[in-house]
Amino acid sequence: MSFKVKNNIHWVGKIDWELRKFHGDEYSTHKGSSYNSYLIKEEKTVLIDTVWGPYAKEFVDNLRQEIDLNKIDYIISSHAENDHSGGLPELMQHIPDVPVYCTGNGVKSLKGIYNQDWNFHVVKTGDKLSLGDKELIFVEAPMLHWPDSMFTYLTGDEILFSNDGFGQHYASEHMFNDRVDQAELYAECIKYYANILTPFSPMVIRKIKEVLGFNLPLDMICTSHGVIWRDNPAQIVHKYLEWADSYQENQITILYDTMWENTRVMAEQIAEGIIREDDAVTVKLFNLAKTDKNDVITEIFKSKAILLGSSTVNNGILVAVAGLIEEVKGMKFKNKKAGAFGSYGWSGESVKILSERLVDCGFEVVDKGLRVNWAPNDESKKECREYGRNFVQSV
């Protein structure tokens, strides 16, 4: 499959309808994904990125239907991660001398991943590559989201090839933003930002402001995953600026795991107390042992505060909660408040442990938390509701 993006630019990538896990098992892709590769045919012919390794042979076979491989003058490798560069080893067997343009860190990464010494050409921000009447302008984008990442801008057609920036894991037969379900698209965009780019938010803001400072006209943003932004492409840029700025909505998310349902009962009673005190706030509850972790991370990203609960087990906390804490710590969330709760039988350390871990994760813990001994009775349920009321007042 291929299609025209604009003028002499064609999409030659792969739509992966079956993908459900990405980065190993680290990222859930409920809607599949795509690996976007672009072929530019001007006086010079350029290929921008390839596809994930399992589809390398299929990619090269399909590319042959579009062009004689020997007519490719340049290859741009925007990012060395396997989902972008996985087709390179297969392709370079056929055209081993074609120059590969990438950042200095890109050379290190590609050599490290594939143990190949291709015809590398290192580029930096502001460097240009002439295609005839048009030029490619390179913009380094380190840590968005690898040290080697870069953007490429095509003059004349006014297209920014943004690599992982502004993308989403979303498979569609309609590869333009104005052709897909807007609610689905937004949900996948914010999930992608929350789970992949949140730790690098300060760099996102700086890089976007730098690129905007170039005053380059923008007609399209061609991403490496998901749809191409052709209808008001600036909309996703503005969303990134909003999301990168300690984003939060009027939402409190309650996260827990439970052994014998007692901590679940606490969570539900706390939620009731929050809603009774402030029915304008959105409250969401998730059992961490039964909920996709990336969906949970997205809800935390949207929240102004979270409550984290666990039963006490072996003087500690339940594994699903501990795993989420490890994930959340790496996200480096800013400007969010938190509290802890949990049930116990005889020792009851979980709330203290959760409070300490939440501080380690960068949350402002607003109180000492709430513990309930054994199964909640009418009195302790009332205590949970009161805790919810007090918590929402404090955030």
C-alpha positions in Angstrom: 0.0 0.0 0.0 1.1 3.5 -0.8 -0.7 6.8 -1.3 0.1 10.4 -2.2 0.6 12.8 0.7 1.1 15.9 -1.4 2.6 16.6 -4.8 5.7 14.4 -5.1 5.5 13.0 -1.6 4.2 9.4 -1.0 3.5 7.4 2.1 5.2 4.0 1.8 5.0 2.7 5.3 3.0 -0.1 7.0 -0.3 -0.1 8.9 -0.2 -2.6 11.7 -3.8 -3.5 12.5 -2.8 -6.3 14.9 -0.4 -4.5 17.2 -1.5 -4.6 20.8 1.7 -4.2 22.7 4.7 -1.9 22.0 8.1 -1.3 23.5 8.1 -4.9 24.5 5.0 -5.1 26.7 5.4 -1.6 28.0 2.8 0.2 25.9 -0.7 -0.9 25.0 -1.9 -0.2 21.5 -5.6 -1.0 21.6 -6.1 0.7 18.2 -3.0 -0.8 16.4 -0.5 1.6 14.9 1.4 2.5 11.8 5.1 2.9 10.8 5.2 5.8 8.5 7.8 6.1 5.8 7.9 8.8 3.2 9.3 8.9 -0.3 10.0 12.3 -1.9 10.6 12.4 -5.6 12.1 15.7 -6.7 15.2 16.2 -8.8 16.7 14.1 -6.0 14.8 11.2 -4.4 14.7 10.9 -0.7 13.4 8.2 1.7 12.5 9.3 5.2 12.6 6.5 7.7 11.5 2.9 7.2 9.4 0.5 9.3 9.6 -2.0 12.2 11.9 -4.9 11.6 9.3 -7.7 11.3 7.9 -5.9 8.2 11.3 -5.1 6.6 11.1 -7.5 3.7 7.5 -6.5 2.9 8.5 -2.9 3.1 11.4 -3.3 0.6 9.2 -5.4 -1.8 6.5 -2.7 -1.7 9.0 0.1 -2.1 10.3 -1.6 -5.3 6.8 -1.2 -6.7 7.1 2.6 -6.2 10.6 3.1 -7.4 13.8 1.5 -8.7 15.8 1.3 -5.4 18.9 2.4 -7.2 17.2 5.8 -7.9 17.1 6.6 -4.2 19.7 9.3 -3.6 19.4 9.9 0.1 18.0 8.2 3.2 16.9 10.2 6.2 17.0 8.3 9.6 15.1 10.6 12.0 15.4 8.2 14.9 17.3 4.9 15.4 14.6 3.0 17.4 13.7 -0.2 15.7 10.2 0.7 14.8 11.6 3.5 12.6 14.9 2.0 11.4 14.0 -1.7 11.3 13.8 -1.8 7.5 17.3 -0.3 7.0 19.3 -3.6 7.1 17.1 -5.2 4.5 17.1 -2.0 2.3 20.8 -1.4 2.6 21.6 -4.9 1.3 20.3 -3.6 -2.1 21.7 0.0 -2.0 24.7 -0.2 0.4 26.4 3.0 -0.7 23.4 5.4 -0.4 24.1 8.1 2.2 22.2 7.9 5.4 21.6 11.3 7.0 21.1 11.4 10.8 22.3 13.1 13.9 25.6 12.3 15.6 23.7 10.3 18.2 21.8 8.6 15.4 25.1 7.2 14.1 26.0 5.9 17.5 22.6 4.3 18.0 22.3 2.8 14.5 25.8 1.3 14.8 24.9 0.0 18.2 21.7 -1.6 17.1 22.7 -3.1 13.8 26.5 -3.3 14.0 26.7 -1.8 10.5 28.9 1.0 9.3 26.8 2.5 6.5 27.5 5.7 4.6 26.6 8.0 7.4 26.3 11.8 7.1 25.9 13.7 10.3 23.5 16.7 10.3 22.8 19.4 12.9 20.1 22.0 13.4 20.0 24.3 10.4 21.8 22.0 8.0 20.2 21.7 4.6 20.0 19.1 1.8 19.1 20.3 -1.7 16.6 18.3 -3.7 16.7 20.7 -6.6 14.1 23.5 -6.3 13.3 22.4 -2.7 15.4 21.8 0.4 15.3 19.6 3.5 16.1 21.5 6.7 17.2 19.5 9.7 16.3 20.2 13.3 17.8 18.2 16.1 15.2 17.2 18.7 17.2 15.4 21.5 15.1 13.5 24.0 11.9 13.7 22.0 12.1 11.0 22.9 15.7 9.6 22.3 19.0 11.5 22.2 19.2 11.0 18.4 15.8 12.2 17.4 15.3 15.0 14.8 12.7 16.7 12.7 13.0 17.4 9.0 11.3 20.3 7.2 10.6 20.3 3.4 10.5 23.7 1.8 8.1 24.4 -0.9 5.6 21.8 0.3 5.8 23.3 3.8 5.8 19.9 5.5 7.4 19.0 8.9 8.4 15.4 9.2 8.2 15.2 13.0 9.1 11.6 13.7 7.7 10.6 17.1 6.5 14.1 17.9 2.8 14.7 17.4 2.1 11.1 16.7 -0.1 8.4 18.1 -0.5 4.6 18.0 -3.6 4.5 15.8 -4.3 2.3 12.8 -6.7 3.6 10.2 -7.4 3.1 6.5 -7.7 6.9 6.4 -4.3 8.3 7.2 -5.2 12.0 7.5 -6.5 13.7 10.7 -9.6 15.0 9.1 -10.7 11.5 7.9 -10.7 9.7 11.3 -12.9 9.7 14.4 -11.8 12.8 16.3 -12.6 11.4 19.8 -10.5 8.3 19.1 -7.7 10.4 17.7 -7.6 12.8 20.7 -7.7 9.8 23.1 -4.7 8.2 21.4 -2.8 11.5 21.2 -3.1 12.3 24.9 -2.3 8.7 25.8 0.8 8.8 23.6 2.0 12.1 25.2 1.2 11.0 28.7 3.1 7.7 28.5 6.0 8.6 26.2 6.7 12.3 26.3 5.7 13.5 29.8 9.2 13.0 31.3 10.6 15.3 28.6 8.0 18.1 28.8 10.5 20.9 29.5 12.3 19.9 26.4 9.1 19.7 24.4 8.3 23.3 25.2 11.8 24.5 24.4 11.9 22.7 21.1 8.4 23.8 19.9 9.3 27.4 20.7 12.6 27.0 18.9 10.8 25.6 15.8 8.1 28.3 15.9 10.9 30.9 16.1 12.0 29.8 12.6 8.7 31.3 11.2 8.4 28.5 8.7 5.0 28.1 7.0 3.3 24.8 8.0 0.9 23.0 5.7 1.3 19.5 7.1 2.9 17.5 9.9 3.9 14.0 8.8 4.4 11.8 11.9 6.1 8.5 12.3 3.0 6.8 13.9 -0.7 7.3 13.2 -2.3 10.0 11.1 -0.8 12.9 9.1 -2.0 16.3 10.2 -3.2 18.2 7.2 -6.3 19.9 8.6 -5.1 22.7 10.9 -1.8 21.0 11.8 -1.1 23.6 14.4 -3.8 22.2 16.6 -1.6 19.3 17.8 1.3 21.7 18.3 -0.9 23.9 20.6 -2.1 20.7 22.4 1.6 19.7 23.1 2.3 23.1 24.6 -0.7 22.7 26.8 0.1 19.1 27.8 3.7 20.0 28.5 2.8 22.7 30.9 2.0 20.7 34.1 -1.3 19.7 32.5 -4.3 18.9 34.7 -8.0 18.7 34.5 -10.6 19.0 37.3 -10.2 15.3 38.0 -9.3 13.1 40.9 -8.3 9.5 40.1 -8.5 6.8 42.8 -6.2 3.8 42.2 -6.1 0.7 44.3 -5.6 -3.0 44.6 -7.4 -5.2 47.1 -7.1 -8.7 48.5 -10.6 -9.3 50.1 -12.4 -6.3 48.7 -12.0 -4.1 51.8 -9.7 -1.6 50.1 -12.1 -1.5 47.2 -15.0 -0.6 49.6 -12.8 2.1 51.0 -12.1 3.5 47.5 -15.8 3.6 46.7 -16.7 5.3 49.9 -14.0 7.9 49.5 -15.2 8.6 46.0 -18.7 9.1 47.4 -17.4 11.6 49.9 -15.6 13.5 47.1 -18.7 13.7 45.0 -20.9 14.8 47.9 -18.5 17.6 48.6 -17.9 18.7 45.0 -20.0 17.2 42.3 -18.2 19.3 39.6 -15.0 17.2 40.0 -14.6 14.2 37.8 -13.8 11.1 39.9 -12.5 7.8 38.4 -11.7 4.6 40.1 -9.4 1.8 38.8 -8.4 -1.5 40.2 -4.7 -1.7 39.2 -4.7 -5.5 39.0 -7.4 -5.4 36.4 -6.7 -2.2 34.4 -4.3 -1.4 31.6 -1.4 0.5 33.1 -1.0 2.9 30.2 -4.6 3.9 30.4 -4.1 4.5 34.1 -1.0 6.7 33.4 -3.2 8.7 31.0 -5.8 9.3 33.7 -3.1 10.3 36.2 -1.7 12.7 33.6 -5.2 14.3 33.3 -5.7 14.5 37.1 -5.0 17.3 39.6 -4.7 14.7 42.3 -4.7 11.0 42.9 -5.5 8.7 45.8 -3.5 5.4 46.0 -4.7 2.5 48.0 -3.4 -1.0 48.9 -4.1 -3.7 51.4 -1.1 -4.5 53.6 0.5 -7.8 52.7 3.7 -9.1 54.3 4.4 -5.7 55.9 4.2 -4.2 52.4 2.0 -3.3 49.5 0.4 -5.3 46.7 2.4 -6.0 43.6 0.1 -4.2 41.1 0.4 -1.0 43.1 4.2 -1.3 43.5 4.5 -1.8 39.7 2.5 1.3 39.0 4.6 3.4 41.4 7.7 2.4 39.5 6.1 3.4 36.3 4.9 6.7 37.7 8.2 7.6 39.2 9.7 7.7 35.7 7.0 10.0 34.4 8.2 12.9 36.5 4.7 14.4 36.9 4.5 18.0 38.2 2.0 20.0 40.2 -0.1 17.1 41.4 -1.4 16.2 44.9 -2.0 12.8 46.4 -3.1 10.8 49.4 -3.0 7.1 50.5 -5.4 4.7 52.0 -5.7 1.0 52.7 -7.1 -1.8 54.8 -5.1 -4.2 57.0 -5.5 -7.0 59.5 -2.7 -6.9 62.0 0.3 -4.7 60.9 -0.9 -2.0 58.5 2.2 -0.5 57.0 0.8 0.0 53.5 -0.4 3.6 53.9 2.9 4.8 55.3 4.8 3.1 52.5 2.4 4.5 49.8 2.8 8.0 51.2 6.6 7.8 51.1 6.6 6.4 47.6 4.2 9.1 46.4 6.6 11.8 47.7 9.4 10.0 45.8 7.3 10.2 42.7 7.1 14.0 43.0 3.5 14.3 44.4 2.5 16.6 47.2 1.0 14.3 49.8 -1.6 16.4 51.6 -2.3 14.3 54.7 -1.2 11.2 56.6 -3.6 9.0 54.8 -6.4 6.7 56.0 -6.2 3.2 57.4 -9.1 0.8 58.2 -8.7 -2.3 60.3 -10.3 -5.4 58.8 -13.6 -5.0 56.9 -15.1 -1.5 56.8 -18.1 -1.2 59.1 -20.7 1.7 59.1 -18.4 3.8 61.2 -15.3 3.3 59.1 -17.3 3.8 55.9 -18.4 7.2 57.3 -14.8 7.9 58.0 -13.9 7.1 54.4 -16.6 9.5 53.1 -15.3 12.2 55.5 -11.8 11.6 54.3 -13.0 12.1 50.7 -14.6 15.4 51.6 -11.5 16.7 53.3 -9.3 15.5 50.5 -11.2 17.3 47.7 -11.2 20.5 49.8 -7.4 20.3 50.1 -6.8 20.0 46.4 
